[in-house]
């Protein structure tokens, strides 16, 4: 018995080293997303019947004075907010269901609200995810600051894209495809997702600007959590002498601005990745599902709580972006319907919504199966 307890409570036990960190990360991200829907919905006067973390059978729950059932459900891979009157998958209840509502329920029914209130409520979920990411980064920048270095070329790797393009030691990056560069980190950010693309670099050499063209090559590297990632590089190296690395400290306001910029960069990079992925120009193994997230959560937790919180921030912005894709039943699919309704000045017919919903469900389920396959067998 003592041996069993020792094994169960040991640090090597998967429950403590992987499952708990995974549930922490996922629960925080889901809770913030659904809380965004909830808060804006209530601000718009919409009644809320249920707020659930997880799907399936209820594990525990309680009712509050305003009639909302708050609950924790058995399958911890998401969550939902059920608004008053939101009774069908298309958020368009039948006339019979609408007639069954009391006058008070009609005032708070989701589907009877102006289109801008419905759109604001739906958009609030992804927006809350972005705000969470900004908040985490702002705290991190306030506490730790960040290290930066000058965008200088100290060395050009032999047989690299940079050597072929004519880069020379002592060159300073000015811009990349028209985007101004101020740190070497900017160079890495703008190049890493562009493997195989021809990129225009403006360099400062002997106080004159020189324009060079280079195509980043795809290489494999390990990230801070030990995951193998594939990124684009041109083959230039920075060093301490030319890069002059320094530590920057931020006040609260400055940290918030920097965090917002950083979140914007991540959103842009993620959008770029999906565009290239759809075009067949990104490795499918770069996409993972719950199994990979659980593995990353365990590794992050082993490195320290601040790493786990950073993983929360990264996953949160990813969930926000995914939910904005214009695919029913994702938030972006509903927003597309509301945009059509605002344009036509009448709701999209239930038949059309049902058709798009079924196609969207197949797309979402196909994507889920794809990432599960990647997690378990594909990579």
C-alpha positions in Angstrom: 0.0 0.0 0.0 2.8 2.4 0.9 4.5 1.6 -2.4 1.3 2.3 -4.3 0.8 5.7 -2.5 4.4 6.6 -3.1 4.1 5.9 -6.8 0.7 7.7 -7.1 1.9 10.9 -5.4 5.4 10.9 -7.0 6.4 13.7 -9.2 6.7 11.3 -12.1 3.0 10.4 -11.9 1.3 11.5 -15.1 -1.7 12.8 -13.2 0.3 15.5 -11.4 2.9 16.2 -14.1 0.7 16.3 -17.2 -3.1 16.1 -16.6 -3.4 18.7 -13.9 -1.3 21.3 -15.8 -3.3 20.5 -18.9 -6.6 21.0 -17.1 -5.3 24.2 -15.6 -4.3 25.7 -19.0 -7.5 24.6 -20.8 -9.8 25.6 -18.0 -8.4 29.1 -17.8 -8.6 29.6 -21.5 -12.1 28.2 -21.8 -13.4 30.1 -18.8 -12.1 33.4 -20.1 -13.6 32.8 -23.5 -17.0 31.9 -22.2 -16.9 34.7 -19.6 -16.5 37.1 -22.5 -19.7 35.8 -24.1 -21.4 35.9 -20.7 -20.4 39.4 -19.6 -21.2 41.2 -22.9 -24.4 39.2 -23.2 -25.6 40.3 -19.8 -24.5 43.9 -20.6 -26.8 43.7 -23.7 -29.7 42.5 -21.5 -29.6 38.9 -22.7 -30.7 36.2 -20.2 -28.3 33.3 -19.5 -29.6 29.9 -18.7 -26.3 27.9 -18.4 -22.6 28.6 -18.1 -20.6 25.4 -18.4 -17.0 24.5 -18.4 -16.8 21.3 -20.3 -19.4 19.3 -22.2 -21.5 16.3 -21.4 -23.0 15.2 -18.0 -22.8 17.7 -15.2 -20.4 16.9 -12.4 -21.2 19.8 -10.1 -23.2 23.0 -10.4 -25.2 25.6 -8.7 -27.9 28.2 -9.5 -27.6 31.9 -8.9 -30.3 34.4 -8.2 -30.7 35.6 -11.8 -31.4 32.0 -12.9 -28.1 31.0 -14.4 -26.9 27.5 -13.8 -23.1 27.5 -13.4 -21.7 24.0 -13.8 -18.6 21.9 -14.4 -19.2 19.1 -17.0 -17.5 15.7 -17.5 -15.6 16.3 -20.8 -13.1 19.2 -20.2 -12.5 20.0 -23.9 -14.4 23.2 -24.2 -17.4 24.9 -22.7 -20.5 26.9 -23.6 -22.9 29.7 -22.5 -26.6 28.9 -23.2 -28.5 32.1 -23.6 -32.2 32.5 -23.2 -34.1 31.6 -26.3 -30.9 30.2 -27.9 -32.5 26.7 -28.4 -31.2 25.4 -31.7 -27.9 25.0 -33.4 -28.6 27.9 -35.7 -29.6 30.2 -32.8 -32.9 30.6 -34.6 -35.6 28.9 -32.6 -38.9 27.9 -34.2 -42.0 30.0 -33.9 -43.5 27.4 -31.4 -40.4 27.7 -29.2 -40.5 31.5 -29.3 -44.2 31.6 -28.5 -43.5 29.5 -25.4 -41.4 32.3 -23.9 -42.8 34.6 -21.3 -42.8 38.4 -22.0 -39.8 38.7 -19.6 -38.0 35.9 -21.4 -38.7 37.6 -24.8 -37.0 40.7 -23.6 -33.9 38.7 -22.7 -34.1 36.2 -25.6 -30.8 36.0 -27.6 -32.4 35.6 -31.0 -34.8 38.5 -30.5 -32.0 41.0 -29.9 -30.8 43.5 -32.5 -28.1 42.1 -34.7 -25.4 44.3 -33.2 -26.1 42.9 -29.7 -25.9 39.3 -31.0 -22.7 40.1 -32.9 -21.1 41.8 -29.9 -21.9 38.9 -27.6 -20.5 36.4 -30.0 -17.3 38.4 -30.8 -16.7 38.9 -27.0 -15.5 35.4 -26.6 -12.5 35.6 -28.9 -11.9 39.2 -27.8 -11.6 38.0 -24.2 -9.0 35.5 -25.3 -6.9 38.2 -26.9 -7.3 40.4 -23.8 -6.1 37.5 -21.6 -3.0 37.1 -23.8 -2.3 40.8 -23.6 -2.8 40.8 -19.8 -0.4 37.9 -19.3 2.3 39.4 -21.5 1.9 42.8 -19.8 2.5 41.2 -16.4 5.5 39.3 -17.8 7.0 42.5 -19.3 6.4 44.5 -16.1 8.0 41.8 -14.0 10.8 40.6 -16.2 11.2 43.2 -19.0 12.8 41.8 -22.1 16.2 41.4 -23.7 16.8 42.9 -27.2 19.8 43.3 -29.5 20.6 45.5 -32.4 19.7 44.0 -35.9 23.2 43.5 -37.0 24.9 40.8 -39.1 27.9 39.4 -37.3 28.4 36.3 -39.4 27.0 34.9 -42.6 26.7 31.1 -42.6 28.5 29.3 -45.5 26.1 28.0 -48.3 23.2 29.9 -46.8 20.5 32.0 -48.4 22.2 35.0 -46.9 25.5 34.2 -48.5 23.9 33.7 -51.9 22.0 37.0 -51.6 25.2 38.9 -50.7 24.8 39.7 -47.0 28.0 40.8 -45.3 29.2 41.0 -41.7 28.6 44.4 -40.4 25.3 44.9 -42.3 22.4 46.3 -40.4 18.8 45.4 -41.1 16.6 48.4 -41.9 13.4 46.8 -43.2 12.0 43.5 -44.3 9.4 43.5 -47.1 8.7 47.1 -46.1 8.4 46.5 -42.4 10.8 48.5 -40.3 13.2 46.6 -38.1 14.6 47.8 -34.8 15.8 44.6 -33.1 17.3 41.3 -34.1 14.2 39.7 -32.7 12.2 41.5 -35.4 14.3 39.9 -38.0 13.7 36.4 -36.6 9.9 37.1 -36.3 9.6 38.4 -39.9 11.7 35.6 -41.4 10.8 32.5 -39.5 7.4 32.0 -41.0 8.4 32.7 -44.6 10.4 29.6 -45.6 10.4 29.4 -49.4 9.3 33.0 -50.0 11.4 35.5 -51.7 11.9 38.4 -49.3 13.2 41.9 -49.9 15.7 43.1 -47.3 16.9 46.7 -47.0 20.3 46.7 -45.3 22.5 49.6 -44.1 26.1 49.1 -45.3 28.8 51.7 -45.0 26.1 54.3 -44.3 24.3 53.5 -47.5 21.1 51.4 -48.0 21.5 48.2 -50.0 18.5 46.1 -51.2 19.0 42.3 -51.2 16.7 39.4 -52.1 16.8 36.1 -50.1 14.6 33.1 -49.7 14.6 31.6 -46.2 15.5 27.9 -46.0 13.4 25.5 -43.8 15.3 24.1 -40.8 14.4 22.1 -37.7 15.0 23.5 -34.3 13.9 22.8 -30.7 11.8 25.4 -28.9 12.1 26.1 -25.2 9.8 23.2 -24.3 11.7 20.7 -26.3 9.3 20.5 -29.3 10.7 20.1 -32.8 9.6 23.1 -34.9 10.4 24.0 -38.5 11.2 27.6 -39.2 12.7 29.7 -42.0 16.2 31.0 -41.7 18.5 33.0 -44.1 21.7 32.1 -42.3 22.9 35.2 -40.5 24.2 35.3 -36.9 24.2 38.1 -34.3 26.7 38.3 -31.5 27.3 40.3 -28.4 29.8 42.7 -29.9 27.6 43.9 -32.7 24.3 43.1 -31.3 24.9 44.9 -28.0 22.3 43.0 -26.1 20.5 44.9 -23.4 17.7 44.5 -20.9 14.7 46.8 -21.2 12.4 47.4 -18.3 8.8 48.6 -18.7 6.4 50.6 -16.7 2.9 49.3 -16.5 1.7 51.5 -19.4 4.7 50.6 -21.5 4.3 46.9 -20.8 0.7 47.1 -21.8 1.6 48.7 -25.2 4.4 46.1 -25.7 2.1 43.3 -24.8 -0.5 44.5 -27.3 2.1 44.7 -30.0 3.3 41.2 -29.2 -0.2 39.8 -29.3 -0.7 41.5 -32.7 2.5 39.8 -34.0 1.3 36.4 -32.8 -2.1 36.9 -34.5 -0.4 38.0 -37.7 2.0 35.1 -37.6 -0.8 32.6 -36.9 -2.9 33.9 -39.8 0.1 33.7 -42.0 0.7 30.1 -40.9 -2.9 29.1 -41.7 -2.8 30.7 -45.1 0.4 28.8 -46.0 -1.0 25.6 -44.5 -4.2 25.8 -46.7 -1.9 26.3 -49.7 0.1 23.2 -48.7 3.3 25.2 -47.8 3.4 24.3 -44.1 4.2 21.0 -42.4 1.1 19.4 -41.0 3.1 18.1 -38.0 3.2 21.7 -36.8 -0.5 21.3 -35.8 -1.4 19.5 -32.7 -4.5 18.8 -30.6 -5.2 18.0 -26.9 -2.5 15.4 -26.6 0.2 17.7 -27.7 -1.2 20.6 -25.6 -1.2 18.2 -22.6 2.4 17.3 -23.3 3.4 21.0 -23.6 1.5 21.8 -20.4 3.5 19.2 -18.5 6.8 20.4 -19.9 5.9 24.0 -19.1 4.9 23.2 -15.6 8.2 21.4 -15.0 10.0 24.6 -16.0 8.0 26.8 -13.6 4.6 28.4 -13.2 5.6 31.4 -15.3 6.1 29.1 -18.3 2.7 27.5 -17.7 1.1 31.0 -17.7 2.9 31.9 -20.9 1.4 28.7 -22.4 -2.0 29.9 -21.3 -1.4 33.1 -23.2 -0.3 31.4 -26.4 -3.1 28.9 -26.3 -5.6 31.7 -25.6 -4.7 33.7 -28.6 -4.8 30.5 -30.7 -8.3 29.7 -29.5 -9.4 33.2 -30.2 -8.2 33.1 -33.8 -9.7 29.6 -34.5 -13.0 30.7 -33.2 -13.1 33.7 -35.5 -12.8 31.5 -38.6 -16.0 32.0 -40.7 -17.1 28.4 -40.2 -20.3 27.4 -38.4 -20.6 26.4 -35.6 -17.6 28.5 -34.6 -18.1 32.1 -33.4 -16.8 33.4 -36.8 -19.6 31.4 -38.6 -22.2 33.1 -36.5 -20.6 36.5 -37.2 -20.7 35.8 -40.9 -24.5 35.1 -40.6 -25.0 38.4 -38.7 -23.0 40.3 -41.3 -25.2 38.9 -44.0 -28.3 39.8 -41.9 -27.1 43.3 -41.4 -26.4 43.6 -45.2 -29.7 42.1 -46.3 -31.7 43.7 -43.5 -33.3 40.3 -42.7 -32.1 37.1 -41.1 -30.6 34.4 -43.2 -33.1 31.6 -43.7 -33.0 28.7 -41.2 -32.7 26.3 -44.1 -29.5 28.0 -45.4 -28.1 28.2 -41.9 -28.8 24.5 -41.3 -27.0 23.7 -44.5 -23.9 25.7 -43.7 -24.0 24.5 -40.1 -23.8 20.8 -41.3 -21.0 21.5 -43.7 -19.2 23.5 -41.0 -19.6 20.7 -38.5 -18.0 18.3 -40.9 -15.1 20.7 -41.4 -14.6 21.2 -37.6 -14.9 17.4 -36.9 -12.5 16.7 -39.8 -10.0 19.2 -38.3 -10.4 17.6 -34.9 -9.7 14.2 -36.3 -6.7 15.5 -38.2 -5.0 17.0 -35.1 -5.8 13.9 -33.1 -4.2 11.8 -35.8 -1.2 14.0 -35.7 -1.0 13.7 -31.9 -1.3 9.9 -31.8 0.0 8.5 -35.1 0.9 11.1 -37.8 4.1 12.8 -36.6 
